[in-house]
């Protein structure tokens, strides 16, 4: 999937799904589904998360955690990616309703 030609480093993302229920991506349990609401892109690591596809309104599923909880595997945009807990903490998500997770 091709990303826009405009540099993600020059874009400023504002939360598109503002909700009091938004939580950090690292707080979700394996099997949980969520939608990205915001990414802290104030550092180079945050910019890299945007380049990897963690864009607002992207649907994510937590696949699994390593035995000590770090790293965490996620499924998004047709592929899997592992992030450290500190990297996942930069991503705010809105968890899907448990009833819709079949």
N, C-alpha and C positions, 0 to 999 in steps of 0.2 A: 504494500500500500504506500503510495507516494505521499510525502508530506508537502505542505505548501512551500513554494519557493521562497517566501518571505522568511527571513531568519527568525528562529524562535528566540534568539538572544535579544532581539530588539523589541519583541512584543511584551507588553505587560498584561498579565492575565489577572482578571478580577473574578471573584467567585461568581459562577453563573447559576448555581443552585444554592443560594444562601438559605441555610436551614440551621436551627439550633441543634438538630440531631446529628450534625456532621461530626465525625470522629477521625482520629488518625488511622491511616491504613494499617499501621503496625498493631493496632489493638483488635483487629478482626481475627476470628478463629478460622481454622481450615474448613473449607466448604462454604464459607460465607461469600455472598455476592454484594457488590457495592458499585456506586457510580462516583467518579472523581468530581469533586466540587472545586478544589483549589490546589495549587502546587506552590510551595514557597520557592520562588526562583530568584531569591536575593543573592545566591552564591553560585559558583560554577557547577556544583553538584546538583543544585535545583534546576539549572538550565539543562543539564544532561538528562534529568528525569523527563523533562518536556520533550527532548529529542528522542528519547526511548519510547515515547507514545503515551505517557501519563498526562494526557490533556484533559481539560474539563469536559465533562459529559461522557467520558470513556467508561465502559462497563468493565469491571474487574472481578475475577474470582480468586479467592485464596486457595491455592492448591495444597500446600503443606508447609510445615515448619521443620527446620533441622531439630535434632534432639535437644539441644540447648536453647532453642528458640531463635537462632540466628544462623544463617539467612532464612528468608521466607520466600517461597516460590509463588508467583502470581501468573494467572492466565489472562491475557488481554490482547486484543487485535489479532487473534489467530495464532498466538505463540506464547511460550512461557518465558518468564524472566525472574531471576532471583535478586532480591535486594537485601541489604543489611537492614537491621531494625532502625538504625539511625537515618537511613535514606528513606525508608517507608514512613517514618515519622514526619517527613516534610510534605506528605500528601494527605489532604483532607478528603474524606469520602462520606457519602450518604449511604448507609447500609440498606440493602433491600429488605422488604418484609419477609420474615421467615416462611410465611405461608406460600410465597411465590417461588421459593427455592425448592423445586422438585427435581 
